[in-house]
Amino acid sequence: MTVWTNFGTGAFVVAMVWLASEVILGLLARSKGGAVKKADKYSMGLIWLTIGPCIFAGKALGTGRAGFIATGSLAISFAGLVLMIVGQGIRWTAIAALGRFFTADVSIQKSHVLVEKGLYKFIRHPSYTGSLLTFLGFGLTFSNWLSALVLFVPMTAVFLYRIHVEEQALAEFFGDAYLQYRQRTKRLLPGVY
């Protein structure tokens, strides 16, 4: 559709920056041998197995006629590009706040501390919020509701599984401190969920 030609280059560049950063994180930020607890339960693999088909299907649907949103399509595409950029900013900010405790796979490090600063003061999983905004935004750059659904819904499902795995590991390690933190914060959206 014509909308993709207007914002497709920007969305493609932003998507490639995102993909490159995720590949680098996946390779460099895996837990090391000194991890106290490795508890990934295949969640990282599941995320990567879901990303490829979602992106392929989202782009294929997005460039077709089915699901195209004609009314306000340029504004929707531009909003999608903005969501992608904001989502990546949120993810990188969250990763920076975790510092040396960030790993691509779910694990607990030696001398691990419960991070409650920055975005973690408001939500427990801001890096996943950022990733989900990026996927939703990518789907919206096509101004296509089918593309947005195919990119957002399956990724939300795998991130919810990952959150479950992560929260189990953190609750086991930190005990009451994590349970109290969970009571004060939401998972993905401040004050909502």
N, C-alpha and C positions, 0 to 999 in steps of 0.2 A: 504494500500500500504506500501511498505517497508520504504518510507520516514518518515511516521508517527512514525514508530518504532524507527527511529534514533533521531528525535527531539520531539516526542510526549510527553515524560516525562517532558522535559523542558517547552514545550508549555502548558502542563497541569498545572504544578506548577505555571507558570506565570499567566495563566488564573484564577487559584484558588485564587492567591494573589489579582488579579484585582477584582474578584467577591466579595471576603471578604471585600476589602476596599470600594467597592461601596455599599454593604449592610450596612456596618457601617456608611458610610456617609449618606445614605438614612435614617437611624434611628436616628442618632445623630445631623445631620446638617439641620434639618427642621427648617423653620422659627418659631420663638417663638410668643407669644401673643403680643409682642411689635412691631411687624412689622407695618410699616406705610401703606404699600400696598402689598397685596397678589395678584399675577397676573399669577399664574401658568397655568391656562386654560387647565388643565389635561395633560400638557406636560410631567410631571414626570411619571404619570401612563402610558402614551403612550410609553415612553422609555422602561419602565419595561415590558410592554406587548409585545414589539417588540424583546427585548433581548433574551428571552427564545426560541421562535421559530427560530430565526436566528442562535443561537448557536447550537440548535438541528439539524437544516437542514444543517448548514455548516459542522458540524462534520459528519453527515450521508453521505453527498455528498463527503466530503474530504477523507473518507475511502473507497470509491468506485472507479471504473475505469473511469467512465464518467468525463471528464474535467481534468484528470490527466495530468500534464505537465512533460513529461519524460526528455526532454532536460534540463539539469542544475537543476534537481529537488532538489538535496541536497543543492545547493547554494540558491535556492528560499526558501526552508524550513528554512534554517539558517537566511536568510534575514527577513523572517516573524517573527522569534523568536526575532531578534534584533528590528524590528519595534514594537513588543509588549512591549518590555522593554523600548524603547525610548518613546513610546506613554504614558505609565504609568508615566514615569519620567516627561514628559511635563505636564500631567494632575495634578500630585501632586505639581509640582512647581507653576502652575497657581493657584491652590487652596490655597497654602501657601501665595502667593502674595495677594490674596483677604482677607486672615485672617478672622476676625470676620464677614465680609460682605458676606462670602460664605454661601449659603444655597442650599440644595438639590432641593427645590422647588423655583420657581421664586417669589421673594419678595424683597421689599425695606425695609431696616432696619432704625431705628431712627438714626439720624446723619450719614446717609450713605454718603460716599464720592466716587467719580468716581476714580477708581484705574487705573492709567496710567503708572505704573512702571513695571519693569521686562518684562515678555513676553507681557504684555498688552500695552507696548510701541509700539509694532509692529502689533499685531492682537487683535481683540476684544474678541475672544472666544477661547483662547488657551487650556482651559480644554477640549473643544469639539474636537479640533484638536487632542489632545492626545488620547481621547477615540476612535476617528475614526481610528487613526493609529494602535491602539491596535486591533480593529476589523479586519482591513485589514491584519495586521500581523498574526492574528490567522488563517484567511483563507489561507494565503500563507504558513503557516507551513505544510499544507497538500500537498503543491505543486499541487494545484488544482484550476483552474480558476473559476469553478462553486462555489466551497466553498468560495473563496474570494468574489465573486459577491454577494452571498446570505448573507454573513456576513456584507459586506460593504454598499451595495446600500440601503437596507431598513433602516439601522441605520443612514445613511447620511440623508435620507428623514425625519426621526423623529427629528434628531438634527437640521435640517434646520427649521422645525416647531418651535422647542424650541428656536432657535436663534431669530426667528421672534417675538415670545411672549416676550422674554427677552428684545429685543431692543425696542419694544413698551413701555414696562414698564419703561425702563431707559430713553427713550426720553421724556416721560410724566413727569418723576420726575426731571430730570436734565435740560431739555429744550435745549437751545442753546449750553450749554457746551457739551452735549452728541452729538448733531448734528455736532459740530466742531470736536469732537473726531472721529466720524464716517468718516468724510472727510479725516482725517489724517491716518486712519488705514484701514486694510482689515479685513474681518470676520475670515477667517480660515488659510489662507496662506499668509505670508508677500509678498506684491507686486503683488499678483495674484488674490486672491478672499477673 
